[in-house]
Amino acid sequence: MRVGKPSQTAVAAATHRAAHQVLEQGRIFADPLALRILGEDAETVARNAEEKPSGRRMRIFIAVRTRLAEDSLASAVERGVRQVVVLGAGLDTYAYRSPLRDRLRIFEVDHPATQAWKRQRLEDAAIPIPSSLSFAPVDFEHQTLAEGLAAAGFDPAQQTFFTWLGVVPYLTEEAVWSTLGFIASLPNGAHVVFDYSNPPASFSAEMCTRHERRSAHVAELGEAWLSYFEADNLRAKLMALGFSEIEDLGPPQIAARYFPHLMITLPDKGGHILRATTICSTAI
Ligand SMILES: C[S@@+](CC[C@H](N)C(=O)[O-])C[C@H]1O[C@@H](n2cnc3c(N)ncnc32)[C@H](O)[C@@H]1O
């Protein structure tokens, strides 16, 4: 992140969500505020996305990860969860549009500069801030999540659902494990959904080229990718922290769940979306 500047990759992710509403009619993930929070009109977003067809893969991945996170969150709410933390929120709009928001206490955690910019975007777009939402400015590399959340009124005794989308790759491993350690330490249990990438050394030549291009681009924006994980190693470490149920979807599992009609064969390696909980299902 550039000092004092909001995240440029947060703009990019929000632009992909907005483009998904226009180009795919929000078929995977519907977000009625996606264009409004971005402050762009549908025609501009669609034109820009169509000029860069290589962005389609990332657009679909972002739509799927958000859909999976919100579906999992809805199930957790049905089972009684009432506290939600959106980590590295960027221009995420869950807190402003979810039909469940009146039943929840929601915390948005983000880098201070990104959060200040988002609050200005919300004001400019006349999107009301619900009373259920609190903002917690936290730099994961320099502050603890525990302190940032405590200052915002978070109740550590409540079972909590964390979404952490599009953030892990930008953090050092130390910051990733410190955050996961905090989540796992909550005494009455927690759930988390996050996405990550396998190390590029395991990619095919074509994927490597794509990865190098994107990696150079985000580094130029001052938001370099720093962390990659092997699925088996990640699972073992999550279990050691106390996560008991782990569902990790790699490219083939994502395709089978969300695009079964395409019947495509994808490599195991690439972007993953992972859901984990410290609560045994028998105890929920
Ligand atoms: C690619 S954006 C994803 C935003 C959002 N979750 C989404 O899916 O649209 C990355 C987010 O990570 C946040 N981030 C990156 N480094 C951070 C840090 N050290 N501390 C806190 N947030 C950070 C950025 O501010 C930004 O909101």
The ligand as a Gaussian input file, in Angstrom:
#p B3LYP/6-31G(d) Opt

LIG

0 1
 C       -7.940000      -6.286000      -3.548000
 S       -8.595000      -5.273000      -2.295000
 C       -9.986000      -6.269000      -1.794000
 C      -11.070000      -5.429000      -1.192000
 C      -12.380000      -6.167000      -0.891000
 N      -12.233000      -7.187000       0.111000
 C      -12.997000      -6.729000      -2.145000
 O      -13.075000      -7.954000      -2.296000
 O      -13.376000      -5.917000      -2.991000
 C       -7.424000      -5.458000      -0.982000
 C       -7.852000      -4.828000       0.329000
 O       -6.867000      -5.173000       1.320000
 C       -6.620000      -4.035000       2.102000
 N       -5.262000      -4.141000       2.639000
 C       -4.109000      -4.378000       1.963000
 N       -3.065000      -4.339000       2.815000
 C       -3.575000      -4.073000       4.048000
 C       -3.018000      -3.906000       5.341000
 N       -1.709000      -3.993000       5.543000
 N       -3.845000      -3.641000       6.379000
 C       -5.192000      -3.533000       6.181000
 N       -5.781000      -3.695000       4.985000
 C       -4.980000      -3.955000       3.936000
 C       -6.750000      -2.862000       1.147000
 O       -6.960000      -1.652000       1.823000
 C       -7.947000      -3.310000       0.309000
 O       -9.159000      -2.888000       0.859000

